[in-house]
Amino acid sequence: MLDACAELVDEVGYEGLTTTLLAERAEVAIGSVYQFFPDKRAIVQALTLRTMESYLQRLDERFASDDLTHWWDGVGAGIDEYITMHRTVPGFRTLHFGDVVDLHLLDEQRDNNGVIADQLARVLTERFGMTDEPRLRFCLEIAVETADALIKLAFRRSPEGDERVLAEAKSLIREYLHQHVEAPAEAPVEAPTS
């Protein structure tokens, strides 16, 4: 049902999604839909949580590789995975991490991008030894909001994402974090130019 939901959201948008359409696409009885989900919001929330788990798994896999030597590489990997999901994961371009439905879809206390920033902070502290402090989380939240807006702009301009906008987004985020986040002692002093 979640796969059918992802396809339908891309085709008709969140507003056009109905439980009847979902049942038809998933080839199940409408009662089966209601057995698992009380309404379309619950279905979209489940899809969003699955997408979040997929994003974090992708990040963990990228961060486990030896290709990432500095925390800048981790920031770039986070942005790259977000862009890849826009291009390849059904429903993601429309729903992102649920902000279309509810800014607090992932957590009642925090907005969706705040939850993403917390997850990125966790990964950066575990993989690169960054100090997990409120300043890091605040800066990552600003970076996630900015990257999210610019990536959405890139995909409004082109179905595959306007490469110029995506390159500027990466550059802007890296420079911002370079200026505002204290790096671990082993990290480079200067941000990469790419």
ZAPADO-532939 format. One record per residue: z, x, y of N, C-alpha, C in turn. Coordinates in steps of 0.05 Angstrom, whole numbers, padded with zeros to 5 digits, always signed. Each point is the difference from the previous one (the first is absolute). Layout:
ZXYZXYZXY ...
***
This chain:
+00000+00016-00024+00000-00016+00024+00000+00017+00025 +00014+00023-00001+00001+00017+00024-00027+00013+00005 -00015+00007-00021-00027+00011+00004-00018-00022+00013 +00002-00024-00009-00015-00022+00011+00007-00004+00029 +00026+00001+00006+00010-00003+00028-00013+00022+00018 +00000+00025-00010-00011+00022+00016-00029-00005+00007 -00016-00009-00020-00028-00006+00004-00004-00022+00020 +00015-00022-00003-00002-00023+00018+00008+00006+00028 +00021+00016+00004+00008+00006+00027-00022+00015+00015 -00014+00018-00014-00022+00015+00012-00023-00019+00007 -00004-00021-00016-00022-00018+00004+00006-00022+00021 +00024-00012-00001+00006-00023+00017+00022+00005+00020 +00014+00023-00002+00022+00006+00018+00025-00014-00009 +00023+00007+00012+00025-00012-00008+00001-00029+00006 -00011-00008+00023+00001-00028+00008-00017-00018-00019 -00022+00011-00010-00017-00015-00018+00010+00000-00029 +00019+00017-00007+00010+00001-00027+00016-00025-00006 -00005-00012-00023+00017-00023-00009+00007+00005-00030 +00021-00013-00008+00008+00002-00028-00022-00011-00019 -00014-00021+00009-00021-00011-00015-00023+00020-00004 -00008+00013+00021-00021+00021-00002+00009+00022-00019 +00025+00008+00003+00011+00021-00017-00001-00008-00029 +00009-00024-00007-00001-00010-00027-00028+00000-00011 -00019-00009+00016-00028+00000-00009-00010+00028-00005 +00005+00019+00018-00010+00027-00003+00013+00014-00023 +00026-00005-00004+00015+00013-00022-00005-00014-00027 -00014-00023+00001-00005-00016-00023+00025-00008-00015 +00019-00010+00016+00025-00011-00011+00005-00027+00012 +00017-00015-00013+00008-00027+00011+00017+00004+00025 -00002-00018+00018+00016+00001+00025+00030+00001-00006 +00008-00013-00022+00028+00001-00008+00009+00028-00007 -00019+00016-00011+00007+00028-00007+00005+00016+00026 -00015-00005+00021+00005+00013+00025+00028-00006+00010 +00007-00026+00000+00026-00008+00010+00023+00008-00019 -00006+00006-00024+00021+00009-00019+00010+00028+00009 -00017+00016+00012+00007+00027+00009+00005+00002+00030 -00014-00017+00016+00001+00003+00029+00003-00027+00013 +00020-00003+00018+00004-00026+00013-00022-00007+00020 -00013+00020+00012-00020-00005+00020-00017+00025+00004 -00021-00002+00017-00018+00022+00004+00014+00025+00012 +00020-00005+00017+00014+00022+00012+00013+00017-00022 +00012-00012-00020+00013+00014-00022-00020+00016-00016 -00024-00011-00003-00021+00014-00015-00008+00025+00016 -00004-00004+00026-00008+00023+00017+00022+00021+00002 +00025-00009+00000+00022+00019+00000+00000+00016-00026 -00005-00012-00022-00001+00014-00026-00023+00020+00001 -00023-00008+00010-00023+00018+00002+00006+00023+00019 +00014-00005+00022+00007+00021+00019+00019+00020-00012 +00020-00010-00015+00019+00018-00013-00014+00017-00021 -00019-00011-00014-00015+00015-00020-00016+00022+00014 -00012-00007+00023-00015+00019+00016+00018+00023+00010 +00023-00007+00010+00019+00020+00009+00007+00019-00022 +00006-00011-00024+00007+00017-00023-00024+00019-00006 -00024-00011+00001-00023+00017-00005-00003+00022+00020 +00004-00006+00026-00001+00020+00021+00020+00022-00005 +00025-00008-00006+00021+00020-00004-00006+00017-00025 -00011-00012-00021-00008+00015-00024-00022+00020+00007 -00019-00009+00015-00022+00018+00009+00012+00024+00015 +00019-00006+00019+00012+00021+00015+00015+00019-00018 +00016-00011-00019+00015+00017-00018-00019+00019-00016 -00023-00011-00009-00019+00016-00014-00012+00022+00017 -00007-00007+00025-00011+00020+00019+00021+00021+00006 +00025-00009+00004+00021+00019+00008+00008+00018-00023 -00004-00009-00025+00007+00016-00023-00020+00023-00004 -00023-00002+00011-00020+00021-00003+00008+00025+00017 -00010+00022-00009+00006+00025+00015-00018+00004+00024 -00019-00019+00004-00018+00002+00023+00014-00003+00027 +00022-00014+00000+00015-00005+00024+00022+00021+00004 -00005+00018+00019+00019+00022+00003+00018-00004+00024 -00007-00015+00019+00016-00005+00024+00002-00030+00005 +00020-00007+00016+00004-00029+00005-00023-00012+00015 -00015+00016+00015-00024-00011+00013-00019-00011-00021 -00002+00014-00023-00017-00010-00022+00010-00026-00010 +00026-00004-00001+00011-00025-00009-00006-00023+00019 +00001+00005+00026-00008-00020+00020-00029-00008-00004 -00017+00021-00003-00029-00005-00004-00005-00016-00026 +00015+00006-00021-00003-00014-00025+00008-00029+00003 +00021-00006+00015+00008-00027+00005-00021-00016+00014 -00012+00012+00020-00022-00013+00015-00025-00004-00017 -00007+00021-00015-00023-00001-00018+00002-00022-00021 +00024-00003-00012+00004-00021-00020-00002-00027+00013 +00010-00003+00024-00002-00026+00014-00029-00007+00005 -00016+00019+00008-00028-00004+00005-00015-00006-00026 +00007+00015-00021-00013-00005-00026+00006-00029-00010 +00024-00009+00004+00007-00027-00009-00015-00020+00017 -00005+00005+00025-00016-00019+00016-00028-00002-00012 -00010+00022-00010-00028+00001-00011-00002-00011-00028 +00021+00003-00016-00003-00005-00029+00017-00022-00012 +00022-00008+00012+00019-00019-00012-00006-00028+00010 -00009-00018-00017-00005-00027+00008+00025-00013+00014 -00005-00013+00022+00021-00014+00014+00014+00017+00021 -00001+00027-00003+00016+00017+00017-00010+00000+00029 -00026+00000+00003-00012+00000+00027+00009-00024+00016 +00004-00022-00014+00008-00025+00013+00030-00002+00004 +00015+00007-00021+00029-00004+00000+00016+00025+00009 -00011+00024-00003+00014+00025+00006+00026-00001-00017 +00022+00004+00014+00026-00002-00014+00014-00026+00007 -00015-00022+00005+00011-00026+00003+00003-00009+00029 -00008+00016+00019+00005-00008+00028-00016-00025+00008 -00021-00006-00014-00016-00024+00006+00017-00025-00005 +00016+00002-00021+00016-00023-00009+00027-00001+00015 +00013+00023+00001+00027+00001+00010+00007+00029+00006 +00009+00006+00024+00008+00027+00006+00024+00010-00016 +00014-00019-00012+00023+00008-00016-00004-00008-00030 -00024+00002-00009-00007-00008-00027+00013+00019-00021 +00001+00025+00006+00011+00020-00020+00030+00001+00001 +00012-00006+00023+00029+00003+00003+00008-00019+00023 +00020-00017-00005+00009-00019+00020+00011+00013+00025 +00011+00024-00003+00014+00013+00022-00019+00018+00016 -00022+00010-00011-00017+00019+00013-00029-00010-00001 -00015+00008+00020-00028-00008-00001-00015+00017-00020 -00023-00009-00009-00015+00013-00022-00006+00029+00005 -00009+00007+00025-00006+00028+00005+00026+00017+00001 +00022-00012+00007+00026+00015-00002+00007+00007-00029 -00006-00018-00018+00004+00005-00029-00018+00023-00009 -00025+00000+00009-00019+00021-00007+00011+00027+00011 +00009+00000+00025+00010+00024+00013+00024+00011-00016 +00018-00018-00009+00022+00008-00017-00009+00014-00026 -00020-00012-00012-00010+00011-00025-00013+00028+00005 -00014+00002+00022-00012+00026+00007+00022+00021+00005 +00021-00009+00014+00022+00019+00005+00012+00009-00026 +00004-00018-00019+00010+00007-00026-00017+00021-00013 -00026-00004+00000-00019+00019-00013+00000+00027+00014 +00000-00001+00026+00000+00026+00016+00026+00015-00004 +00022-00014-00002+00025+00015-00004+00002+00011-00028 -00009-00016-00020+00002+00010-00027-00020+00022-00006 -00024-00002+00010-00021+00019-00007+00000+00025+00018 +00007-00004+00025-00003+00023+00019+00026+00008+00013 +00022-00011-00008+00026+00008+00010+00006-00007+00029 -00014-00020+00010+00005-00009+00028+00028-00012+00000 +00013+00001+00023+00027-00012+00002-00003-00030+00005 +00012-00015-00018-00001-00029+00002+00020-00009+00022 -00010-00005+00023+00017-00008+00023-00014-00023+00015 +00015-00014+00016-00011-00022+00015-00025+00008+00017 +00000+00024+00012-00022+00008+00016-00026+00002-00017 +00002+00010-00024-00024+00002-00017-00010-00028-00006 +00017-00018-00007-00008-00028-00007-00012-00014+00024 +00012+00005+00024-00011-00012+00024-00028+00010+00006 -00003+00026-00001-00027+00012+00005-00020-00009-00021 +00008-00002-00025-00019-00009-00020-00007-00029+00004 +00019-00016+00010-00006-00028+00006-00021-00002+00022 +00003+00016+00021-00020+00001+00022-00027+00009-00011 +00001+00021-00017-00025+00010-00012-00014-00021-00017 +00016-00014-00017-00012-00020-00017-00012-00023+00016 +00014-00009+00020-00011-00022+00018-00026+00009+00013 +00000+00025+00010-00024+00010+00013-00023+00003-00019 +00005+00013-00023-00021+00003-00020-00010-00026-00010 +00018-00019-00004-00008-00027-00010-00020-00013+00020 +00007+00001+00026-00017-00012+00020-00027+00014+00002 -00001+00026-00001-00025+00015+00002-00017-00003-00025 +00013-00001-00024-00016-00004-00024-00012-00028+00000 +00015-00020+00009-00011-00027+00002-00024+00000+00019 +00002+00014+00022-00023+00003+00019-00023+00012-00014 +00004+00021-00015-00022+00014-00014-00014-00019-00019 +00015-00017-00014-00013-00019-00019-00011-00025+00013 +00008-00005+00024-00014-00021+00016-00027+00010+00009 -00002+00025+00006-00025+00012+00010-00020+00005-00022 +00009+00005-00024-00018+00006-00022+00014-00009-00026 -00016-00012-00019+00012-00009-00025+00013+00023-00016 -00009+00024+00003+00011+00023-00015+00020+00016+00018 +00004-00009+00024+00018+00014+00018-00016+00020+00017 +00001-00003+00026-00013+00018+00019+00013+00027-00002 -00015+00020-00010+00011+00027-00005+00010+00013+00025 -00012-00005+00023+00010+00012+00025+00028-00011+00007 +00003-00026-00003+00026-00012+00005+00021+00010-00020 -00007+00002-00025+00018+00010-00021+00008+00029+00005 -00019+00016+00008+00007+00028+00007+00018+00002+00023 -00005-00016+00021+00018+00000+00023+00028-00010-00007 +00001-00020-00018+00026-00010-00008+00017+00022-00013 -00013+00014-00019+00014+00022-00013+00009+00021+00019 -00017+00008+00018+00006+00021+00020+00023-00009+00018 -00001-00025+00009+00021-00010+00018+00027-00001-00014 +00000-00010-00025+00025-00002-00015+00012+00027-00006 -00016+00019-00009+00010+00027-00005+00011+00013+00025 -00014-00003+00022+00009+00013+00025+00026-00014+00009 +00002-00026-00002+00024-00014+00008+00024+00010-00017 -00004+00000-00026+00022+00008-00017+00007+00030+00004 -00020+00016+00005+00005+00029+00005+00018+00003+00025 -00005-00017+00020+00016+00002+00024+00028-00012-00002 +00003-00019-00018+00025-00016+00001+00018+00002-00025 -00010+00013-00020+00016+00002-00025+00006+00030-00005 +00025+00005-00006+00008+00028-00007-00008+00005-00028 -00016+00021-00004-00010+00008-00026+00020+00018-00014 -00001+00000-00027+00017+00019-00014-00008+00028+00007 +00018+00019-00004-00005+00028+00007-00025+00012-00012 -00007-00008-00024-00024+00012-00013-00026-00013+00009 +00001-00021+00016-00024-00014+00009-00013+00017+00022 -00027-00003+00004-00013+00015+00021+00009-00010+00027 -00001+00018+00020+00008-00007+00027-00020-00017+00014 -00026+00005-00006-00021-00015+00014-00013-00020-00019 -00008-00022+00012-00014-00021-00016-00028+00010-00006 -00011-00008-00024-00027+00008-00006-00020-00014+00019 -00023+00012+00004-00019-00010+00019-00018-00022-00012 +00000-00003-00026-00017-00020-00012+00010-00028+00003 
***
